[in-house]
Amino acid sequence: MSLVDGVGRSIDYLRLSVTDRCDFRCVYCMAKNMTFLPRQQVLTLEELERLAALFVGQGVRKIRLTGGEPLIRPGIVGLCRNIAALPGLRELVMTSNGSQLARLAQPLVDAGVKRMNISLDSLDAERFRAITRNGDLRQVLDGIEAARDAGFERVKLNCVVMKGRNFDEVPALVQYAIDQGIDISFIEEMPLGDVGRSRGETFCASDEVRAVIAREHGLIDSTENSGGPARYVRLARHPGTRIGFISPNSHNFCGSCNRVRMTVEGQLLLCLGQEDAVDFRALLRRYPLEDVPLVEALQRGLRGKPLRHDFSGAGEVQVVRFMNMSGG
C-alpha cells in the first residue's frame, strides 16, 4: 500500500501527537497561560494505537510521537512498544523536551524507539528558564546524557533560534553537540499561535545561522535525508556531527513534503501552515470496529492536501493554532 496526495507526493511519515500538555511553556510554542483539552476530547491510548496501525497499513513507514511533551502522557512506554511492533513500520521516533529522559530513555529504547530529538535552546540556566518559562536546564542535560547512553540509533538536538534570546549561543550549541557526539538542527521560529509578542522581532533566518557557524567550521553540504524537512551539512573537522537547518519561512520545502500530522484531539492536519484538517476522532468513535470509512476519509483528505504553506519570511502569525496543538 502507498499514500499519494493530490499533487503526486508520496506520504510515508506520520507525526502523531499523544498530548497537548507540556511541563514547559516555551515562548515560541505557547502563551504564558494556556488552556488544555478536557480528557474526553483527547484520543485514548487505544485510539492512538489504532490510528498508527491504520496508517502503517496504508504505507506509512515512519511515525514520530510528539506533544506537547509526549513523555508526560501516562502509558507512553507501552504505547511505544505496541506501535514499534507494527508490521511494516520502519522506525518509531520521538521528539521530547528532555525533562523526563533521565528515567525513561532506557525504557524507550527497550520499547523500540529508534531515534530521539531533544529540544535545547540555551546552555545558560537562567536564559533556559526564561525561554521555557519554567524549565530546569540541568534536568534536560541529564536527560540528553541518558539518551546518549541508552543506545538510541541517533540522538539529535533541536534549537529554535531567536534574535535577542539565543542567537548568540549558536557557536556554543554547535560545540556542545560536537562534545557530546550528537547532531543538532537549528529551526526558524514558526508563526503558529499568538504568543503575546511580534514574531518578527526575534525571527532569524537559517542563512544567518549558517553564516555564524561557517566562521568557525568548514561546512560540507550533505545529501543525507532523515525523512524530514532538514537540510544537512557536515563539519570538516568533526564529520561525526551533522548540522541541520529547518527553514519553513526562508527555504520552502513543501515540494518534497512527505508527512501529515495527527493532533491529540484526532484532527489530521494536512499541512502545518494551513487549517485544512480531517476529523478522525469522530470517525474512530463512530466506527469502532470498521476501518474502511477511516481509510476512505484519509484518501479523500490527501487529495486535498495543500501544495504549500503560506508562511512569509517575516515569521508573523498566520495560523492561530498553537504549536503544542499542532503536534510538536
One Martini backbone bead per residue (centre of mass of N, CA, C, O) as a GRO file, in nm:
protein
  328
    1MET     BB    1   0.101   0.033   0.015
    2SER     BB    2   0.002   0.381  -0.070
    3LEU     BB    3   0.045   0.735  -0.032
    4VAL     BB    4  -0.119   0.997  -0.227
    5ASP     BB    5  -0.146   1.300  -0.332
    6GLY     BB    6  -0.280   1.546  -0.550
    7VAL     BB    7   0.049   1.602  -0.651
    8GLY     BB    8   0.227   1.315  -0.602
    9ARG     BB    9   0.296   1.277  -0.310
   10SER     BB   10   0.456   1.080  -0.085
   11ILE     BB   11   0.312   0.929   0.214
   12ASP     BB   12   0.535   0.809   0.505
   13TYR     BB   13   0.467   1.031   0.743
   14LEU     BB   14   0.385   1.041   1.097
   15ARG     BB   15   0.262   1.280   1.324
   16LEU     BB   16   0.196   1.185   1.668
   17SER     BB   17  -0.006   1.301   1.908
   18VAL     BB   18  -0.035   1.245   2.280
   19THR     BB   19  -0.028   1.563   2.362
   20ASP     BB   20  -0.086   1.911   2.478
   21ARG     BB   21   0.097   1.881   2.708
   22CYS     BB   22   0.334   2.060   2.933
   23ASP     BB   23   0.617   2.143   3.148
   24PHE     BB   24   0.639   2.369   2.951
   25ARG     BB   25   0.653   2.739   2.816
   26CYS     BB   26   0.742   2.817   2.541
   27VAL     BB   27   0.764   3.119   2.366
   28TYR     BB   28   0.718   2.968   2.066
   29CYS     BB   29   0.456   2.774   2.156
   30MET     BB   30   0.331   2.948   2.399
   31ALA     BB   31   0.150   3.078   2.618
   32LYS     BB   32   0.156   3.152   2.943
   33ASN     BB   33  -0.161   3.093   2.934
   34MET     BB   34  -0.314   2.776   2.931
   35THR     BB   35  -0.555   2.572   2.756
   36PHE     BB   36  -0.661   2.251   2.787
   37LEU     BB   37  -0.780   1.958   2.714
   38PRO     BB   38  -1.020   1.760   2.768
   39ARG     BB   39  -1.028   1.425   2.802
   40GLN     BB   40  -1.266   1.359   2.591
   41GLN     BB   41  -1.087   1.500   2.345
   42VAL     BB   42  -0.882   1.276   2.386
   43LEU     BB   43  -0.701   1.036   2.280
   44THR     BB   44  -0.660   0.726   2.327
   45LEU     BB   45  -0.440   0.477   2.329
   46GLU     BB   46  -0.610   0.298   2.144
   47GLU     BB   47  -0.653   0.511   1.922
   48LEU     BB   48  -0.356   0.562   1.858
   49GLU     BB   49  -0.293   0.270   1.777
   50ARG     BB   50  -0.500   0.247   1.551
   51LEU     BB   51  -0.387   0.472   1.375
   52ALA     BB   52  -0.109   0.357   1.334
   53ALA     BB   53  -0.205   0.097   1.194
   54LEU     BB   54  -0.355   0.231   0.962
   55PHE     BB   55  -0.112   0.387   0.837
   56VAL     BB   56   0.074   0.147   0.795
   57GLY     BB   57  -0.132  -0.008   0.610
   58GLN     BB   58  -0.099   0.256   0.394
   59GLY     BB   59   0.247   0.319   0.406
   60VAL     BB   60   0.363   0.396   0.663
   61ARG     BB   61   0.718   0.411   0.798
   62LYS     BB   62   0.695   0.676   0.985
   63ILE     BB   63   0.691   0.759   1.340
   64ARG     BB   64   0.616   1.052   1.536
   65LEU     BB   65   0.625   1.139   1.864
   66THR     BB   66   0.429   1.392   2.023
   67GLY     BB   67   0.319   1.720   2.118
   68GLY     BB   68   0.392   1.839   2.340
   69GLU     BB   69   0.487   1.613   2.601
   70PRO     BB   70   0.503   1.274   2.568
   71LEU     BB   71   0.633   1.185   2.863
   72ILE     BB   72   0.355   1.275   3.030
   73ARG     BB   73   0.210   1.032   2.922
   74PRO     BB   74   0.039   0.791   3.026
   75GLY     BB   75   0.167   0.493   2.877
   76ILE     BB   76   0.401   0.549   2.665
   77VAL     BB   77   0.574   0.290   2.656
   78GLY     BB   78   0.352   0.095   2.564
   79LEU     BB   79   0.283   0.243   2.306
   80CYS     BB   80   0.558   0.212   2.176
   81ARG     BB   81   0.567  -0.095   2.172
   82ASN     BB   82   0.314  -0.136   1.989
   83ILE     BB   83   0.405   0.035   1.746
   84ALA     BB   84   0.689  -0.092   1.688
   85ALA     BB   85   0.540  -0.385   1.616
   86LEU     BB   86   0.446  -0.301   1.348
   87PRO     BB   87   0.399  -0.415   1.049
   88GLY     BB   88   0.609  -0.202   0.832
   89LEU     BB   89   0.761  -0.043   1.034
   90ARG     BB   90   1.065   0.119   1.033
   91GLU     BB   91   1.013   0.378   1.244
   92LEU     BB   92   1.037   0.495   1.580
   93VAL     BB   93   0.997   0.827   1.697
   94MET     BB   94   1.107   1.128   1.891
   95THR     BB   95   0.990   1.426   2.065
   96SER     BB   96   1.164   1.618   2.325
   97ASN     BB   97   1.254   1.811   2.620
   98GLY     BB   98   1.408   1.598   2.839
   99SER     BB   99   1.285   1.590   3.139
  100GLN     BB  100   1.230   1.245   3.133
  101LEU     BB  101   1.497   1.085   3.034
  102ALA     BB  102   1.652   0.981   3.281
  103ARG     BB  103   1.410   0.751   3.323
  104LEU     BB  104   1.315   0.679   2.994
  105ALA     BB  105   1.528   0.606   2.782
  106GLN     BB  106   1.562   0.298   2.817
  107PRO     BB  107   1.263   0.209   2.788
  108LEU     BB  108   1.240   0.320   2.496
  109VAL     BB  109   1.449   0.144   2.363
  110ASP     BB  110   1.318  -0.126   2.454
  111ALA     BB  111   1.040  -0.049   2.292
  112GLY     BB  112   1.162   0.080   1.990
  113VAL     BB  113   1.301   0.346   1.989
  114LYS     BB  114   1.534   0.487   1.763
  115ARG     BB  115   1.488   0.806   1.790
  116MET     BB  116   1.603   1.132   1.936
  117ASN     BB  117   1.456   1.445   1.998
  118ILE     BB  118   1.599   1.746   2.156
  119SER     BB  119   1.536   2.025   2.325
  120LEU     BB  120   1.779   2.313   2.284
  121ASP     BB  121   1.811   2.676   2.348
  122SER     BB  122   2.019   2.658   2.602
  123LEU     BB  123   2.323   2.683   2.830
  124ASP     BB  124   2.168   2.882   3.014
  125ALA     BB  125   1.983   2.863   3.290
  126GLU     BB  126   1.838   3.139   3.290
  127ARG     BB  127   1.762   3.145   2.990
  128PHE     BB  128   1.615   2.877   2.980
  129ARG     BB  129   1.391   2.963   3.174
  130ALA     BB  130   1.288   3.199   3.000
  131ILE     BB  131   1.208   3.031   2.746
  132THR     BB  132   1.038   2.799   2.920
  133ARG     BB  133   0.955   2.946   3.212
  134ASN     BB  134   1.032   2.637   3.388
  135GLY     BB  135   1.302   2.519   3.321
  136ASP     BB  136   1.562   2.265   3.373
  137LEU     BB  137   1.868   2.229   3.254
  138ARG     BB  138   1.987   1.989   3.414
  139GLN     BB  139   1.763   1.791   3.345
  140VAL     BB  140   1.818   1.793   3.036
  141LEU     BB  141   2.118   1.714   3.036
  142ASP     BB  142   2.063   1.442   3.171
  143GLY     BB  143   1.878   1.341   2.941
  144ILE     BB  144   2.089   1.346   2.717
  145GLU     BB  145   2.285   1.149   2.848
  146ALA     BB  146   2.083   0.914   2.867
  147ALA     BB  147   2.029   0.894   2.562
  148ARG     BB  148   2.321   0.841   2.473
  149ASP     BB  149   2.346   0.571   2.664
  150ALA     BB  150   2.088   0.387   2.572
  151GLY     BB  151   2.091   0.333   2.230
  152PHE     BB  152   2.025   0.510   2.022
  153GLU     BB  153   2.078   0.555   1.690
  154ARG     BB  154   1.984   0.866   1.741
  155VAL     BB  155   2.081   1.196   1.849
  156LYS     BB  156   1.898   1.514   1.858
  157LEU     BB  157   1.905   1.853   1.839
  158ASN     BB  158   1.680   2.132   1.907
  159CYS     BB  159   1.687   2.477   1.776
  160VAL     BB  160   1.536   2.777   1.838
  161VAL     BB  161   1.600   3.072   1.672
  162MET     BB  162   1.656   3.394   1.849
  163LYS     BB  163   1.661   3.711   1.857
  164GLY     BB  164   1.763   3.819   2.181
  165ARG     BB  165   1.804   3.509   2.312
  166ASN     BB  166   2.013   3.274   2.124
  167PHE     BB  167   2.197   3.346   1.878
  168ASP     BB  168   2.477   3.372   2.041
  169GLU     BB  169   2.476   3.035   2.097
  170VAL     BB  170   2.544   2.871   1.847
  171PRO     BB  171   2.846   2.790   1.889
  172ALA     BB  172   2.799   2.643   2.165
  173LEU     BB  173   2.596   2.432   2.056
  174VAL     BB  174   2.784   2.303   1.856
  175GLN     BB  175   3.002   2.220   2.062
  176TYR     BB  176   2.821   2.041   2.231
  177ALA     BB  177   2.757   1.837   2.007
  178ILE     BB  178   3.046   1.751   1.961
  179ASP     BB  179   3.109   1.656   2.255
  180GLN     BB  180   2.856   1.443   2.243
  181GLY     BB  181   2.814   1.310   1.954
  182ILE     BB  182   2.583   1.490   1.813
  183ASP     BB  183   2.318   1.636   1.677
  184ILE     BB  184   2.198   1.947   1.504
  185SER     BB  185   1.914   2.170   1.485
  186PHE     BB  186   1.805   2.464   1.315
  187ILE     BB  187   1.513   2.672   1.381
  188GLU     BB  188   1.263   2.836   1.261
  189GLU     BB  189   1.026   3.029   1.355
  190MET     BB  190   0.688   2.960   1.391
  191PRO     BB  191   0.364   3.106   1.291
  192LEU     BB  192   0.212   2.986   1.577
  193GLY     BB  193   0.035   3.164   1.741
  194ASP     BB  194  -0.037   3.379   2.017
  195VAL     BB  195   0.249   3.478   2.228
  196GLY     BB  196   0.259   3.809   2.290
  197ARG     BB  197   0.432   3.870   2.022
  198SER     BB  198   0.654   3.954   1.783
  199ARG     BB  199   0.811   3.754   1.557
  200GLY     BB  200   0.992   3.963   1.401
  201GLU     BB  201   1.187   4.041   1.641
  202THR     BB  202   1.326   3.720   1.637
  203PHE     BB  203   1.382   3.653   1.360
  204CYS     BB  204   1.583   3.377   1.209
  205ALA     BB  205   1.764   3.285   0.956
  206SER     BB  206   1.942   3.019   0.844
  207ASP     BB  207   2.168   3.178   0.695
  208GLU     BB  208   2.270   3.317   0.954
  209VAL     BB  209   2.351   3.064   1.106
  210ARG     BB  210   2.546   2.949   0.901
  211ALA     BB  211   2.744   3.189   0.900
  212VAL     BB  212   2.835   3.156   1.194
  213ILE     BB  213   2.947   2.866   1.169
  214ALA     BB  214   3.151   2.928   0.925
  215ARG     BB  215   3.362   3.090   1.100
  216GLU     BB  216   3.461   2.796   1.252
  217HIS     BB  217   3.355   2.606   1.009
  218GLY     BB  218   3.366   2.365   0.785
  219LEU     BB  219   3.126   2.317   0.525
  220ILE     BB  220   2.943   2.019   0.417
  221ASP     BB  221   2.740   1.928   0.198
  222SER     BB  222   2.442   1.725   0.223
  223THR     BB  223   2.223   1.445   0.111
  224GLU     BB  224   2.099   1.383   0.358
  225ASN     BB  225   1.808   1.193   0.497
  226SER     BB  226   1.566   1.175   0.776
  227GLY     BB  227   1.252   1.228   0.662
  228GLY     BB  228   1.260   1.538   0.663
  229PRO     BB  229   1.323   1.902   0.628
  230ALA     BB  230   1.620   1.884   0.655
  231ARG     BB  231   1.930   2.042   0.605
  232TYR     BB  232   2.263   1.923   0.557
  233VAL     BB  233   2.576   1.929   0.737
  234ARG     BB  234   2.921   1.901   0.763
  235LEU     BB  235   3.214   1.886   0.950
  236ALA     BB  236   3.535   1.884   0.864
  237ARG     BB  237   3.656   1.824   1.174
  238HIS     BB  238   3.345   1.683   1.247
  239PRO     BB  239   3.189   1.429   1.087
  240GLY     BB  240   2.996   1.313   1.328
  241THR     BB  241   2.846   1.593   1.288
  242ARG     BB  242   2.530   1.720   1.233
  243ILE     BB  243   2.382   1.994   1.051
  244GLY     BB  244   2.068   2.147   1.072
  245PHE     BB  245   1.804   2.297   0.857
  246ILE     BB  246   1.493   2.460   0.941
  247SER     BB  247   1.299   2.650   0.674
  248PRO     BB  248   0.982   2.760   0.646
  249ASN     BB  249   1.036   3.064   0.548
  250SER     BB  250   1.317   3.075   0.356
  251HIS     BB  251   1.290   2.740   0.274
  252ASN     BB  252   1.089   2.589   0.096
  253PHE     BB  253   0.968   2.224   0.142
  254CYS     BB  254   0.692   2.129  -0.002
  255GLY     BB  255   0.769   1.958  -0.260
  256SER     BB  256   0.877   1.714  -0.037
  257CYS     BB  257   0.635   1.637   0.112
  258ASN     BB  258   0.574   1.337   0.351
  259ARG     BB  259   0.351   1.463   0.560
  260VAL     BB  260   0.153   1.421   0.860
  261ARG     BB  261  -0.083   1.530   1.120
  262MET     BB  262  -0.182   1.424   1.453
  263THR     BB  263  -0.378   1.515   1.682
  264VAL     BB  264  -0.499   1.452   2.004
  265GLU     BB  265  -0.803   1.520   1.879
  266GLY     BB  266  -0.802   1.394   1.571
  267GLN     BB  267  -0.656   1.592   1.371
  268LEU     BB  268  -0.581   1.599   1.036
  269LEU     BB  269  -0.298   1.753   0.924
  270LEU     BB  270  -0.201   1.848   0.597
  271CYS     BB  271  -0.081   2.130   0.715
  272LEU     BB  272   0.092   2.335   0.922
  273GLY     BB  273   0.010   2.619   0.744
  274GLN     BB  274  -0.288   2.510   0.769
  275GLU     BB  275  -0.646   2.430   0.831
  276ASP     BB  276  -0.654   2.164   0.715
  277ALA     BB  277  -0.889   1.892   0.804
  278VAL     BB  278  -0.951   1.572   0.968
  279ASP     BB  279  -1.199   1.397   1.156
  280PHE     BB  280  -1.100   1.114   1.344
  281ARG     BB  281  -1.252   1.097   1.608
  282ALA     BB  282  -1.534   1.058   1.495
  283LEU     BB  283  -1.465   0.801   1.334
  284LEU     BB  284  -1.362   0.620   1.563
  285ARG     BB  285  -1.644   0.642   1.728
  286ARG     BB  286  -1.836   0.546   1.491
  287TYR     BB  287  -1.597   0.315   1.400
  288PRO     BB  288  -1.468   0.080   1.608
  289LEU     BB  289  -1.467  -0.186   1.375
  290GLU     BB  290  -1.412   0.013   1.115
  291ASP     BB  291  -1.178   0.117   0.856
  292VAL     BB  292  -1.287   0.212   0.581
  293PRO     BB  293  -1.384   0.507   0.647
  294LEU     BB  294  -1.097   0.603   0.723
  295VAL     BB  295  -0.952   0.547   0.458
  296GLU     BB  296  -1.136   0.723   0.281
  297ALA     BB  297  -1.078   0.989   0.434
  298LEU     BB  298  -0.776   0.992   0.384
  299GLN     BB  299  -0.781   0.995   0.073
  300ARG     BB  300  -0.948   1.251   0.044
  301GLY     BB  301  -0.766   1.441   0.203
  302LEU     BB  302  -0.504   1.409   0.029
  303ARG     BB  303  -0.623   1.537  -0.230
  304GLY     BB  304  -0.628   1.826  -0.047
  305LYS     BB  305  -0.344   1.880  -0.012
  306PRO     BB  306  -0.149   2.126   0.004
  307LEU     BB  307   0.109   2.253  -0.177
  308ARG     BB  308   0.141   2.487   0.051
  309HIS     BB  309   0.244   2.717   0.248
  310ASP     BB  310   0.215   3.077   0.395
  311PHE     BB  311   0.477   3.153   0.487
  312SER     BB  312   0.673   3.416   0.583
  313GLY     BB  313   0.975   3.577   0.635
  314ALA     BB  314   0.871   3.732   0.902
  315GLY     BB  315   0.705   3.531   1.105
  316GLU     BB  316   0.413   3.583   1.122
  317VAL     BB  317   0.106   3.529   1.215
  318GLN     BB  318  -0.118   3.273   1.034
  319VAL     BB  319  -0.178   3.067   1.272
  320VAL     BB  320  -0.369   3.010   1.564
  321ARG     BB  321  -0.239   2.755   1.617
  322PHE     BB  322  -0.061   2.594   1.830
  323MET     BB  323   0.207   2.388   1.850
  324ASN     BB  324   0.092   2.191   2.070
  325MET     BB  325  -0.170   2.145   1.871
  326SER     BB  326   0.009   2.027   1.611
  327GLY     BB  327   0.254   1.827   1.691
  328GLY     BB  328   0.562   1.958   1.752
   0.00000   0.00000   0.00000
